[in-house]
Amino acid sequence: MPSYDIGKDIVCGWVRRNFPKNSRILDVGACDGKWKRLLPEYAMDAVEAWEPHCENIKSMYGQVFCKDVAKLKYDPYDLIIFGDVIEHMTISDAQKVLKYAFGKCKDMIVAVPYLYPQGEIGGNPWEVHKQPDLTAEIFAERYPELEVLYDTKQNYCFYHKKNSFAALLNDTAKILVAVPTYENIYPDTFKSIYELDKGGHEVDFDFIRGYDVANARNQIGKATLDRGYEWVLMVDNDEVLQKDALLSLLETQEDEPKKGMTVGWCLSRPRGSANTTGRTTAFKFGGKDYVAKDAYTAKELRELASQGRHKLQIRGTGLGCALIHRKVFEFMKFPWFKWVEYNNGSQLSEDLYFCEKFKEIGLPVFVDTRVSCGHLMRYIDWAKED
């Protein structure tokens, strides 16, 4: 059958949250390779019964088993995907195939349509639906070892193993993405926010305009609490985010007993006569002052990311791309953000002021070395890394 698109973006987000990129995946009933195109970063093998499809997808997968999966023995995988497959089998064959797969994977995805009769298509006899009578109730009776992963509410449902190690899709977070700005949002910034991989989380967008930046950030903190968000991702109006920025930042907080803050990094603005070429907004842990020489360079952070050191404690940072948990606003005394001018003429920006208060409540500040953001900065001729 033609593969449904509905719900696949949500399920792909679930895969990315629960399976690291070095996971091995088996795509059963690969057809034209849709799951590989949806999850291109994963090493994936395929099972496909119809030979013309096998020829077409050979270059996409590591290995293609051109065989009826009911007659196939295979090595273990981290995840096995049965996308629009079970309805093409007899009940006994489907039960046998799933029973075998259970012992060969950590989890599986089984996607099926309900009440969908179908005959042969394009000369392909494998397209016939041998279980056109499937409903939620009938599926549960025939395959009691599976539970709902995501129900599209449109006669199409995704299932997975009961009691799996992977988090269920209903274990999602409510997240606010907000831009503090006293002017407009750059088009590239808005586009990058729109294209963020949300991983099945409930994500809303808002911006606060007409205040100075400190007050705008305070208003965003209040909105986070008042509207019941678990997290807020603050994004400056001239930052350009990677597609995976939100999910990467969330990942760095997963093992933290007290949820706090993780930021992405970008190149720094120049400060007076200071040489900031190649310097970022992330200041090294243990430094005495927020001066250019104590900031990481882009080269240093990229090198750490290549070594697998993704979560790095820092002294403080700009908040151009900052994921903050609501508990921070609950525990920290208001105002959370404030621009400070000292008697000697020096200044502390509202974001670095927040980082200082953040440490006062006993939480570390982290930068995710993988999350590098574009910084439009109005004047980009000086924004060079070396």
N, C-alpha and C positions, 0 to 999 in steps of 0.2 A: 504494500500500500504506500501511497505518497506519505512521507513522514510529516507529522504534525510539527509546526514550529512553536505553537503556544506552550508556554511554561518552560521551554528548554533553557532560556536565559537564566531563570531562577534556579533550575536544577544544576546548571553549569557553575553558578555561584556557590552552590552547596558543595559541589565537587572540589572547587578551588579552596574552600575553607577547611575541608576535611582531609584532603589528600595532597601532600607535598608534590612538587614538580618532578621529583624522581620516581614517582609511583608508576607502576606498570598497569595498563588498562587493556582489556580485551573487549572489542566491539563486535558483538554477535548480531548477524544480520546487517552487515555494514552498508549494503546497497551502494549508494553513491558516495559514501564517506562523510556524511553530514556530521557525525559526532567528532570525527577527527578535525574537521574544519572548525567546529565550535570550541574544541579543546586542543589547539595546535601545539601547546607547550608540553604535552604529555607524550611519552613513548607509548605507542598503541599498536597492537596487533588486531587482525580482523578475521572473522568467520563469515563466509558468504557462500551460499549454496548454488547460486546461479552463475555459471561461468562467464558470461559477458560482463557482469558486474565485477567479477574477480580481476579480469584483464584491465578494466578501467581504473581500479583503485590500487593496483600493485605499487605504484610509486608513492602513495600516500602513507602506507603502513610499513612497519618493520617486517612483519610476516603476514601473509594472507593464506588462511586455510580455506581452500575452495572445496567445501564438504558440508554435508548435512550435520549440524551440530549434535544431533541425537546420536550420531555414530562417531563422534570425535572425542579423543582423550587429549588433555592438554595440561601443561604445568600451571602452578598457582599464579594468580595475579592479585594485585591490590584491589582492583575494582573490575567487575564485569558488567557490561551494559547490554541489556536485551531491549533494544529500542524497536518497538512495533514488530515483535517476533512471536511472542507466546500465542497470539490469536491465530497464527498461521499453522500451529501444531495441533495434533489431537490432544485430548486431555492427558492421556497416559504418557505420550511423548514429552509434553511440556512438564509434567510432574517429574519424570525421569531426568530431564535435562536440568531442571532447577535443583533437584536433589544432588546431582553430581556437582553442579556449580557451587553449591553451598560450602562444600569442603575445599573449594579451590580459590576462595577470595575472602577478603576482609568484609566487603560489602558488595552489593549489586544494585543496579537500577533496572527496574522492569517497567517499561512504558507500554500501556495498552489503551486502545479505544474501546468504548462501550457500544454495544448494539450496532455493530458495523459489519453487515454482510458484504462480501467482495469476492469476485471471481478472478479468473486469470487475466493478467494485464500484459499487453505487448508480447504475447507468446511466452511469458514467464509463469510456469505452473506453480512456483513457490508463492505467488501472490494471493492464492486462494485462502480465504479465512475459514478455518476449521472450527473456530470458536466464535461465531458471530453473535452469540447470545450473551456475551460477557456483560455483567453489571457489577457494581460494587459488592453487592451481596453474593453473587455467584462467584466472583473472583475470590472473595474471602473464604468461601466454602471449599473451593478447589485448591487454593494455595494459602493455607492458614499460617505458613511460616513467614509470610510477607506482611508488611504493614504499609499504610499510606505514607509516602514521602511528600508528595505535593498533588493535590487535587485541583485541576484547572476549573472545575465546575462547568465544563463544556463537553461532557462525555469523553474525557480523556484524563488518564490518571497515571502518576508515577508512584511505584512501590519500591521498597527496599527491605533488607533483612530486619526482622524483629530483633530488638535488643542489640542492635549494631553498636559498635564503638563510635560511629559517626554521629554528630549532632543532628537532630531532626530539624527540618525546615521551620517548624514553629518555634524553635529556639533562636529567634532572630531579634535584632536590636532595632530600636527606634532612634533614628539619627537625624540631626539637623545639620545641613550644610549652609553656612551663613557667611556673608561677605560684609565686613565693616568698611564703609566708604563714605566720604563726604562729597563724592562726585559720581562718575559713572563706572560701570564695570567694563573692562576691556573685552571685546568680542571673543578673543582667543581664550580668555579666562572662563567666560561663560560656557563656551563650547566644550572646554575640558571638564567642567563640572557636569554638564549634561551627559557627557560620554563616560563618566565614571562607572566602573564595574561595581554594582551595588550588592552583588552576592546574595540576593534574596532578602536583604534587610529593608526595612521600611524607612525610606530616605525622603526628607522634605528639603526644599530650598527656600531661603529667604535672604534679604539683604537689608541692612540698616543704613539709611542715607540721611544726611542733614545734621549729623553730629560730628564733633572731632572724633578721631579714631578711638581714643580711650573711652569716651562715653558710648560710642557705637559698640565697642566690645562689651562694655558693661550691660548694654541693652540686650545683646545676644546671650550673655550669661543668664539674665533674667528670663528671657524667652525659653531657654533650655529648661529651666526649672518650672516655669509656669505651664508649659505645654507638655511636660512629662517626657522629655527626651532623655535617653540614657547617655548619649554621646552628642557632642557638637564638633563638627569639623569647620574651623575658622579658616577662611581662604581670603588672602588679600586680593584687591581688585586688579592687580597686575601679575598674579601668579598663574602659571599654566601647569596643570596637574597631569601626571601619568594616569593612564586608565586604571591601573591597579593600586593607586595611591591609598584609597580608603581601606581596601582589604588588607594591604600590607601593614598599615598603621594599626588596624585592629588586631592583627596577628601578633604584633610585638607586645600587646597588653594582655594576651590570653593567659599567660602564666604569672601575672602580677597579682599577689594576694589583695593588694589595695589598688584599684584602678585609678590612674592618674592622667598622664599626658605623654604623648609621643608626637614628634614633629617630623616633617620632611625638611629638606634643606635646599637652599638656593644661593646664588652668588650675592654678595653683599653690595649695598650702595656705598659710594665713596663717602668718607667722613673728613671733610676739611683737607688737610695736606697729607693725611695718612695714606699709605700705599695699600690699597685693598685689592689689587689685581689678583685674581684667582682665589681670594678669600671668600668664605661662606658666612652665613649668619649663625653658625653653630660654634659656640665658644667652649674651649676645652675645660673639662672638669679639673678643678684644682687651681685654675688661673685666678689672679688677684683682681683684675679689672677687665672690663669689656672693651679691650683694645684689639686692633687688627692683628697684631702679632700673636695673640692668644686664640685666634679663630682657626678652625680647620680650613685647609684648602680643599678645593673640589677634588684635586688629585688624591689627597689623603683619604677622603671619604669614599671615593670610588675604589681605591685599593682595599680598604677595609671591607667594602661590600663584596669584592671579588674573593676575599678570604673567608666569606661566610659570616663575618661579624656584622650582623644586621642591626642589632640593638646596642646602642652606645650611650652610656651616661655622659651628660655634658653639664656645664655650669649653667648655661642659659642660652637663649636663642631668640631670634625674631619669630613671630608667629604667622608667617606668610601661609603656612600649611600646617595647622596644629589640631590634632584630635584630643579632645579634653572630655573627661568623664564628669557627669553631673555632680558626683560626690565632692569634687574639688570646690565647686561653687557653694555647696552646702556647708563645708567645713571651714572655708576661708572667709575672713571678715571682709565685708563690702566697704569701699569699692575695690573690686578685684584688679582693675586697670587704672593707672594714674600716671600722668607725665610729671616727673619730678625735676625741679631746678634747684641746684645747690648754691650756697653762698659764694663759692669760688667760680661760679659761672658754668660749671659742668652740668650735664643733664643725664637723666636716666629715662629712656623711652618707656612707654606704657607696657610693651611686651616684656622687656627685661625686668621692669618693676614686678610684673606678674610672676616671672620666674623666681625672683627673690622671695616673694611671699609664698610661692609654691613650696619652696624648700623649708620654709618655716613650719609648715604643717607636716613635715617629715616624709615627703614624697620626692623621689628622684625625677629628673627631667631626662627624657630619652630622645635621641634622634634615630630615625630609621635610615641607615646609610643607603638603602635601596631606593628611597623616595627622593629623587632629585627633581626639583621643580624649575620650570622656565621662569625667569624674572624679567618682565618687559621693561619696567623701571623708567619708562618715558624716554630716557636717553640711553641707547644701548651701545653706543660706539665704544664705551669704556668697559663693557661687560665681557671681558676676556679672561680666560682661565690661566693663560700664561703669556 
